[in-house]
Amino acid sequence: MRTLIVTDSTAYIPVDYAAKLGIEIVPLQVLIGDKSYEEGGEGAEAILTALRQGVMATTSKPTPERFLETYRRAAATGYDAVVSIHLSKAISGTYDSALVAASQASIPVHVVDSKSLAMGLGFAAISAAHAGSVDLAIHHLGALDLAHKVSDLIQGGLAEDGLVSEVIVSEVGAVVGAHTGPGMIAVVISPRI
């Protein structure tokens, strides 16, 4: 049985890594003034600029229609089911949008509330796609050099001992950025099961 793993953009899985694992990512929206951006791409630069200028930003969940498009495309390309894993329903309506779409899909869609976000969510999606392939992520917002320094320190110790299989450095997107600000660094650890 072919199962597509779907998550949302707040998982902050690097795009090339998600593509390698076959994970489909549905973006949230970032609203800056009267402009709406999909998280990722130009949205990341727009949020950094806005926050540095003191401009207020808000976020919005994907529509059920956006999820339904993804689920229909999965069915059309030969998938038998979808596992759709999303950021905590306690902080976003994304999970509810996915549930509405799942009820209209032509194949079984299992919607999961990760009760997390960022790579806490990302590791759930990655584990579903390829169990045990990633142990640690370093998120940043406008602090790539510092994130790489942290990564190098970790890889210099734990990774050499075989305790960490891979360290992912990933810039958080506009949704988390709107709530944390530039210079944010976070380390997310996923124990092997």
N, C-alpha and C positions, 0 to 999 in steps of 0.2 A: 504494500500500500504506500503510495507516494503522498507525503504530507508536507505542505508548505508551512514554513515558520514565518509569521508576520509579527512585526513589532512596530513601535512608533519612534519618531525621531529623538525622543528624550532618552533612548537607550544609548545614544552617542557611540554606537559601534562605527568605527571608520568604514566609509562607504566601500572601499576595495575589499575589506575583510568580510563585510556582510555579503557582498557579491560572491566572494570565494566560497562562502558557506551556503549560499542560496537563500539568504534571509531577505525578505521583502520589508522595506521600511516605509511607513506611512507618515508624512510630515505633519506636525502641528503648525499653527499659524502664529506669527508674531505681528502685533499691531503697534505701529509707531506713528503717532498722529493719525492721519487719514490713510496711511499706506499699510497694506497687508503683505507680509512676506512668508514664504514657506521656510520653516526652520532649515538651516543649512544654506549653502550657496551664498547669495548676496544678503540673506537675512543675518548671517553671523557678523558680517562687516557693518551692516546697518545698525545692529544692536550695540556693538562696541562704540560706534560713533555717537549714537544717541545717548548712551549712558555716560560717556565722557563729557557730553555737553549738558548733562542734567535733564535730558528729555525723558518723560515718562513713557514706558512701554507696557503693553499688556499682551496676554497670550490667549489663544483660542484652540479648542479641540478640533480634530478632523471631523468632517461631517459623516454621518452614516453612509451617505452616497459614495464618499471617497473610499471607505472601507469596502462597500459592496462592489465597487469597480475592481478592487484588488482581489476579492474573493471570486468574482466572476472570471477574472483573468486566470486565476489558479485553476478553476474548473475547465476553462477552455484550453489550457495548456497541459491537461492530463493529470492534474493532482486529484487525489481521491478525498482529501480532507485538509483542513487548515487548523493550526494551533496559533492563535493570535494573542500575544503576550504584551500587556501594556502597563504604563505607569499607574501608580496607586490611584484607585478611584476616590480615595480620601482627598486628593489634591487636584483632580481633573475629571472632566466628563468624558475623557477619551475611551475608557472602558465601556461606558454606557453607549457611546456611538457605535463601538464595535459590536456590542450585543444586539443593537437594533439591526445592524447590517447582517449579522449572523443569522437572525431569524428569517431573513429573506434570501439567503444563499442557497444555491442548488446542491451544494455538497456540505457535509458536516463541518461546522466551524466551532471549535472549542475556544472560548474567550477566557483568558486567565488574567486576574488582577495580581500583578507581581508584588503589590504592596511596597513598591520601591520606585526608584527612578535612576537615571544616569547608568553607570555600568552595573549597579545592583540589578536593574532591569536588563541591561545588555547581557550580563552573564547568564541570566535565565534563558534568553533567546539563543545565545551561543551554545549553551548546554543542550538545549532542545535540538539544535541543528547538528552539533558535533560534540558530544559529551567529553568533558575534561580537557579541552584544548587550550583554555586560557585560565590563568590564575589571578592576574592582577592588572589593574588599569590606573592610569594617572590622568585625571581630567584637569583641564586648565581653561581659563578664559583670558586671552591676550597675554599669556605668560609661557609661550612655547619653550624659551630657553630654560626657564626654571623647571618646567615639567621634564625636559630632557635631563637636566642635572639630577633631579630626583630619580628618574628612571635609571640613569647610570649608577647611582649609589645603590639602588636596589639590585640591579643586575650584577653589580660588583660583589655583592654578598650572597643574597638568597639564591639567585639564579645559578650562580656557579656551583652551589651545593646541590643543585637539582631540585630545590624546593619550589621554584617558580618556573613554569615551562615557558611562559611568554609574558612580556610586559607590553601593554598597549598604551600609547600616548594618544589622547584624543581631546580635541577642543570641544567643550560643551557648547551647545547651540544657544540660540536666542532665548528660548523658553527659560532655561535655568539661568542664563546670563542676566535676564531682566530682573531676577531676584537675588543675584549674588554680586554682580559688578565685576569690572576688569581686575585681573591679577589673582583671581580665585584659583586655588590648587586643591585637588582632592585625590586621595588614594583610596581605591576600592579593592577589597580583597575577596576572592571567592574560594573558599576551601574546596578541595577535591572530595568528592563523595564516592 
